[in-house]
Every structure is written in C-alpha cells, then in structure tokens.
Amino acid sequence: MRRTNFVASLPRMARERALERCDQIRFRWRRQYNLPPTDPRYLEMTVGEMLEDLLCHQFLDHPETRATMITDDFDEELARLEAEAARDPASPADGGTDIPDDFIDPVV
C-alpha cells in the first residue's frame, strides 16, 4: 500500500480548510476589522453579535438588500405554507407522516 506524501498533500488540505472557513461568520467578522485570532475583542464576541454586526454593515453599505432580507408579510407567508400543507395528505401537520408504510414485522 502506497502512502500519500504528507508534504505533497499539504496544499490540498490547506485549500479545503480555507474553503470551509471563508464563509464562516467568525472569519468574516475578523476580516471586517482586520483582527488576529488572539484579539480579546474577537474572543469575547458571540457568533450572534458578530452576525448582527455584519448585517448592520451589509444594510448600511447596500441599502437595496434591506428589502430582500426583511419582510413584513409573515401572515401571508404563513397562510401560504398552511394551504400547501393542507393539500398534502401525508403532511406531518395533519398527523400524517412522509415515511412509507411498507415495513415488515421481524420474525422472532
């Protein structure tokens, strides 16, 4: 069995980890303020506070996103979802399930 050379696989592993981290809230918040991962301001913030701060910047820098991210028609959306669930007889809201009823009883 041939082993993969660790040094040769380092760039691939680093690229995979970087792709995972680049969309994380914590990384984006640190990047916004150019903070190192050891900065106390970064370490004391919760993810919720970071997300709120990032959204404030987004809404301020791009006001057109406010309309797409904030909606006041929750009642209309709820009515639409309830109507859709009423049409589906296997809907969990109606007491049904979406699990097929084709199980076989085990023989003991």
Helices and strands as residue ranges (DSSP letters): H 6-21, H 25-33, H 40-44, H 47-61, H 64-69, H 74-87, G 92-94
